[in-house]
Structures are given as structure tokens and as C-alpha cells.
């Protein structure tokens, strides 16, 4: 009887962790999509701003503006990759916890 209660508790813990993992994944995905949308908007605004400035100042300034845009894009790409890696590590951690609970459940049965 005691073992069945422990197994039931482990199953509840497992479901809780799975739900927590799904909520975290959805929240992270939503945040990443917001970041991507805002980054794209910012890039378009910067490109528009730089194109207007370079039109007024000449072609040498345009190459500097394009370098700034390229650096910004590279920075944003690194940042987004970092966020995705962090989300992946969190997911792996939750999977490890779930596996641990499954092993506990097997030993209690």
C-alpha cells in the first residue's frame, strides 16, 4: 500500500514537471518570437535611417552604415542562439528530472 502511494506521488510529480516544462517552453518560444519580431522592426528602422543619412552624406558613409547593420545582425543572432541554447539546457534538465522520477517509480514497484 505504501509503495502504491509513493508511485502515485511520483506520477503526480512527473506530470507536474512535464507541465512545467511545457509552460516554460511555450513562454520561451513566445519570448523568442517577440524578440525576433522586435529585432526585425528595429533593423528595418535602422536601415531606413541609415539609407536616409547615407543619401545625404554620400557613399563612404553608406558603407559604414552597412557595417553597423551587419554588426547589429551578428550581435542579435548570437543573442538569439544563446537564448535557444539556454532553453535547450533547461529542457534537458527537466527531462533528466523526469527520468529520475521514472527510475524511482520502477524501484518502488
C-alpha positions in Angstrom: 0.0 0.0 0.0 2.8 2.4 0.9 4.6 1.7 -2.3 1.5 2.5 -4.4 1.2 5.8 -2.6 4.8 6.6 -3.4 4.4 5.6 -7.1 1.3 7.7 -7.3 3.2 10.6 -5.8 6.0 10.1 -8.3 3.5 10.1 -11.2 2.0 13.3 -9.9 5.5 14.8 -9.7 6.2 13.7 -13.2 3.0 15.2 -14.6 3.8 18.4 -12.7 7.3 18.5 -14.2 6.1 17.8 -17.7 3.5 20.6 -17.4 6.1 22.9 -16.0 8.4 22.1 -18.9 5.7 22.7 -21.5 4.8 26.0 -19.9 8.4 27.1 -19.8 9.0 26.0 -23.4 5.9 27.9 -24.6 6.9 31.0 -22.7 10.4 30.9 -24.0 9.2 30.3 -27.6 6.8 33.2 -27.3 9.6 35.4 -25.9 12.0 34.4 -28.7 9.3 35.2 -31.3 8.7 38.6 -29.7 12.5 39.2 -29.8 12.7 38.2 -33.4 9.8 40.4 -34.4 11.1 43.4 -32.5 14.7 42.9 -33.8 13.4 42.8 -37.4 11.4 46.0 -36.8 14.5 47.7 -35.3 16.6 46.5 -38.2 14.2 47.9 -40.7 14.1 51.2 -38.9 17.9 51.4 -38.7 18.2 50.5 -42.4 15.7 53.2 -43.3 17.5 55.7 -41.0 20.9 54.8 -42.4 19.7 54.9 -46.0 18.4 58.4 -45.5 21.6 59.5 -43.8 23.8 57.9 -46.4 21.8 59.5 -49.2 22.5 62.9 -47.6 26.1 62.3 -46.7 27.5 60.2 -49.6 28.6 56.7 -50.4 31.5 56.5 -47.9 29.1 56.8 -45.0 26.8 54.2 -46.6 29.5 51.5 -46.2 29.9 52.5 -42.5 26.1 52.2 -42.0 26.1 48.8 -43.7 28.9 47.6 -41.4 26.9 48.8 -38.4 23.9 46.9 -39.6 26.0 43.7 -40.2 27.4 44.0 -36.6 24.0 44.5 -35.2 22.6 41.5 -37.0 25.6 39.4 -35.9 25.0 40.5 -32.3 21.3 39.7 -32.4 22.0 36.3 -34.0 24.5 35.5 -31.2 22.0 36.6 -28.6 19.1 34.6 -30.0 21.4 31.5 -30.4 22.3 31.9 -26.7 18.7 32.1 -25.7 17.9 29.0 -27.6 20.8 27.1 -26.1 19.7 28.2 -22.6 16.2 26.9 -23.4 17.6 23.6 -24.6 19.7 23.2 -21.4 16.6 23.9 -19.3 14.6 21.3 -21.3 17.4 18.7 -20.8 17.4 19.4 -17.1 13.7 18.8 -16.9 14.0 15.6 -18.9 16.7 14.4 -16.5 14.4 15.1 -13.6 11.6 13.2 -15.3 13.8 10.3 -16.0 14.9 10.3 -12.3 11.3 10.1 -11.2 10.7 7.3 -13.6 13.6 5.3 -12.2 12.3 6.0 -8.6 8.9 4.7 -9.7 10.4 1.5 -11.1 12.4 0.8 -8.0 9.3 1.3 -5.8 7.1 -1.1 -7.9 
